[in-house]
Amino acid sequence: MPEGTFRRYIEASILGASRGLVALPIEHPFDCVKTYMQAFPHLRSPRVAANEIYQAKGLVGFYSGAIPNSLRIAGKQAYRWPMMLSFPSLFSKIVPAPYAAGGTTERILTGIAIASLESFFVCPLERLKVFLMTSNQLKHGLRSFMEGAGGDKRSLRVELFRGLGAVYTRGLVSWVSFLFADHQTKKFARKISGEKELSIKTLMICSVPVGLFNTMLNMPFDIVKTTVQKEHYVQRDRSFGTDGNPGSCNISSNPSSLWPCLMS
């Protein structure tokens, strides 16, 4: 490893984790409302969802799941930049030149690699976050999750990794679409602006279409993930669907079962 590279990765990890935690108090209530609307689709507006959360839990309810969410955000921000910096250069040495496609192939492989690695870290924290956000119990939320999971280690592991397939599929779509769109947008921006190093203003302009493209592709998979992970238990309902009732669109932790639901 070149001199200074490891230090650069550590600095990127610390800065990324710090950025995630600083923004958490502002972002978390919006994430809570979004998750609540995804879990209960009869709520047709953010205002109605926010009012229901407030009626059930008060202002504190908008910070339900803050602990697992803070761990998830800090962890993701800590590893994402070192991976985004190191993986493309790693794959550029592996991918034959005729298949490099000007760096696009390396970005796609980087997205697949990051999604594959992060799913096992993110899934338990996502499950706890969504469970607490969609639970009507303000106090002893984590304790009620542990008790409801059955108490033994195997049942707890099943519950924590519930929706792993949905998390992986969402991560795969999110990372690949983001890295692909980011690379292509910046490539186009350099071409029309003539800038070798893009300015802050150009980068901010580029972020708008990249964010919109990534969100539009990612949202359906995020809804499926929330539906799978909301407040109920695999052990109590082994034939659950999008509304928790047998006979509805069945979703399991098998990624292949996501597609019929999305297409129905």
C-alpha positions in Angstrom: 0.0 0.0 0.0 1.5 3.4 -1.0 2.7 5.7 1.8 -0.1 7.8 3.1 -2.9 5.8 1.6 -4.0 4.0 4.8 -4.0 7.4 6.6 -6.2 8.8 3.8 -8.6 5.9 4.2 -8.8 6.4 8.0 -9.4 10.2 7.6 -12.1 9.5 5.0 -13.8 7.0 7.4 -13.7 9.4 10.4 -15.0 12.4 8.4 -17.7 10.2 6.8 -18.9 8.9 10.2 -18.8 12.3 11.7 -20.8 13.8 8.8 -23.5 11.1 9.2 -23.9 11.6 13.0 -24.0 15.4 12.7 -26.8 15.3 10.2 -28.7 12.6 12.1 -30.8 14.8 14.4 -32.3 16.6 11.3 -32.6 13.6 9.0 -34.0 11.0 11.4 -37.5 12.5 11.8 -37.9 12.6 8.1 -36.7 9.0 7.8 -39.2 8.0 10.5 -42.1 9.5 8.6 -41.0 7.9 5.4 -40.6 4.5 7.0 -44.0 4.8 8.7 -45.7 5.7 5.4 -44.0 2.7 3.7 -45.1 0.3 6.4 -48.7 1.6 6.5 -49.6 2.6 2.9 -53.1 3.7 3.8 -51.4 6.9 5.1 -51.5 9.0 2.0 -49.5 12.1 3.1 -46.5 12.9 5.3 -48.7 15.2 7.4 -51.1 12.3 8.3 -48.2 10.0 9.0 -46.5 12.6 11.2 -49.8 13.2 13.1 -50.3 9.5 13.8 -46.7 9.2 15.1 -47.2 12.2 17.3 -50.5 10.9 18.7 -49.0 7.5 19.5 -45.6 8.5 20.9 -45.4 12.3 21.1 -42.3 14.2 19.8 -40.0 11.5 21.1 -41.6 9.1 18.6 -39.9 10.9 15.7 -36.6 9.6 17.1 -37.7 6.0 17.5 -34.9 3.7 16.3 -32.3 6.5 16.6 -29.7 4.2 18.2 -29.6 1.5 15.5 -30.0 4.2 12.9 -27.0 6.1 14.2 -24.9 3.0 14.3 -26.0 2.2 10.7 -25.2 5.7 9.4 -21.9 6.0 11.2 -20.8 2.5 9.9 -21.9 3.1 6.4 -20.3 6.6 6.2 -17.1 5.1 7.7 -16.6 2.3 5.2 -18.2 3.8 2.0 -15.4 6.3 1.2 -12.5 3.9 1.6 -14.3 1.3 -0.5 -15.3 3.9 -3.1 -11.7 5.0 -3.3 -10.0 1.6 -3.3 -12.3 -0.8 -5.1 -12.3 1.0 -8.6 -8.5 1.0 -8.7 -8.5 -2.7 -7.6 -10.9 -3.7 -10.3 -9.1 -1.6 -12.9 -6.1 -4.0 -12.5 -8.4 -7.1 -12.8 -10.7 -6.1 -15.7 -9.2 -6.6 -19.1 -8.8 -3.3 -21.0 -11.3 -4.2 -23.8 -14.1 -4.6 -21.1 -13.2 -1.5 -19.0 -15.7 0.7 -20.9 -13.9 3.9 -19.7 -14.3 3.1 -16.0 -18.0 2.1 -16.1 -17.3 -1.6 -15.5 -15.1 -0.9 -12.5 -17.9 1.3 -11.0 -20.5 -1.5 -11.6 -18.3 -4.1 -10.0 -17.6 -1.7 -7.1 -21.3 -1.3 -6.5 -21.8 -5.1 -6.5 -18.9 -5.6 -4.1 -20.0 -2.9 -1.6 -23.6 -4.1 -1.6 -22.5 -7.7 -1.1 -20.3 -6.8 1.9 -22.5 -4.2 3.6 -25.8 -6.2 3.6 -24.7 -8.4 6.5 -23.7 -5.3 8.5 -26.8 -3.2 7.7 -29.6 -5.8 7.8 -29.8 -6.3 11.6 -29.6 -2.5 12.2 -32.2 -1.8 9.5 -34.5 -4.5 11.1 -34.2 -2.9 14.6 -34.7 0.6 13.2 -37.8 -0.3 11.1 -39.2 -2.3 14.0 -38.9 0.5 16.5 -40.2 3.1 14.0 -43.3 1.1 13.2 -43.9 -0.1 16.8 -46.5 1.7 19.0 -44.6 0.9 22.1 -42.4 3.9 23.0 -40.8 2.3 26.1 -38.9 -0.9 26.2 -38.8 -1.2 22.4 -35.6 -3.2 22.2 -36.7 -5.4 25.1 -40.0 -6.1 23.5 -38.2 -7.1 20.3 -36.0 -9.5 22.2 -38.9 -11.1 24.0 -41.0 -11.2 20.8 -38.2 -12.9 18.9 -38.6 -16.0 21.1 -35.6 -15.6 23.5 -33.3 -18.2 22.0 -30.3 -17.3 19.9 -31.5 -18.9 16.7 -34.8 -17.1 16.7 -33.1 -13.8 17.5 -30.7 -14.4 14.6 -33.7 -15.1 12.3 -35.4 -11.9 13.3 -32.4 -9.7 13.1 -31.6 -10.9 9.6 -35.2 -10.8 8.4 -35.3 -9.1 5.0 -31.7 -9.8 4.2 -32.6 -10.5 0.6 -34.6 -7.3 0.4 -31.7 -5.3 1.9 -29.2 -6.9 -0.5 -31.4 -6.2 -3.6 -32.0 -2.6 -2.5 -28.3 -2.1 -1.8 -27.3 -3.6 -5.2 -29.7 -1.3 -7.1 -28.7 1.7 -5.0 -24.9 1.3 -5.2 -24.7 0.3 -8.9 -27.2 3.0 -10.0 -25.4 5.7 -7.9 -21.9 4.8 -9.0 -22.9 4.4 -12.7 -24.9 7.7 -12.8 -22.2 9.6 -10.8 -19.5 8.4 -13.2 -21.4 9.2 -16.4 -22.7 12.6 -15.1 -19.3 13.8 -14.1 -17.8 12.5 -17.4 -20.4 14.5 -19.3 -19.8 17.6 -17.1 -16.1 17.5 -17.8 -16.7 17.3 -21.5 -19.1 20.3 -21.7 -17.3 22.4 -19.1 -13.7 21.7 -20.1 -12.8 21.3 -16.4 -10.3 18.6 -15.5 -11.1 18.9 -11.8 -14.8 19.8 -11.4 -15.7 22.8 -9.3 -17.9 22.7 -6.2 -20.7 24.4 -8.2 -20.5 21.8 -11.0 -20.4 18.9 -8.5 -23.5 20.3 -6.8 -25.3 20.6 -10.2 -24.2 17.0 -11.0 -25.6 15.7 -7.7 -29.2 16.7 -8.6 -29.8 14.3 -11.6 -27.7 11.6 -9.9 -29.8 11.8 -6.7 -33.1 11.8 -8.6 -32.1 8.8 -10.8 -30.9 6.9 -7.7 -34.0 7.6 -5.7 -36.4 6.7 -8.4 -34.7 3.3 -8.9 -34.2 2.6 -5.2 -37.6 3.6 -3.7 -39.6 0.5 -4.8 -37.0 -1.8 -3.3 -36.9 0.3 -0.1 -40.6 0.0 0.3 -40.4 -3.8 -0.1 -37.6 -3.9 2.5 -39.6 -1.8 5.0 -42.7 -4.0 4.5 -40.7 -7.1 5.3 -39.0 -5.7 8.3 -41.9 -3.8 10.0 -43.3 -4.7 13.4 -44.2 -8.4 13.4 -42.4 -11.6 13.8 -41.3 -14.4 11.4 -41.9 -17.0 14.2 -45.5 -15.9 14.7 -46.3 -15.5 11.0 -44.3 -17.7 8.7 -46.5 -16.9 5.7 -46.5 -13.2 5.9 -47.2 -10.8 3.0 -47.1 -7.1 2.4 -49.8 -6.5 4.9 -48.9 -9.3 7.3 -51.8 -11.5 6.1 -51.5 -14.9 4.4 -52.7 -14.8 0.8 -51.3 -11.3 0.0 -48.1 -10.7 -1.9 -45.7 -13.0 -0.1 -42.2 -11.6 0.5 -39.5 -13.7 2.1 -35.8 -13.1 2.6 -35.3 -14.8 -0.8 -34.4 -12.1 -3.3 -36.1 -13.9 -6.2 -39.5 -13.5 -4.4 -39.2 -9.7 -4.6 -39.8 -9.4 -8.3 -43.4 -10.9 -8.5 -44.4 -8.5 -5.7 -43.0 -5.5 -7.5 -44.6 -6.5 -10.8 -48.0 -7.3 -9.3 
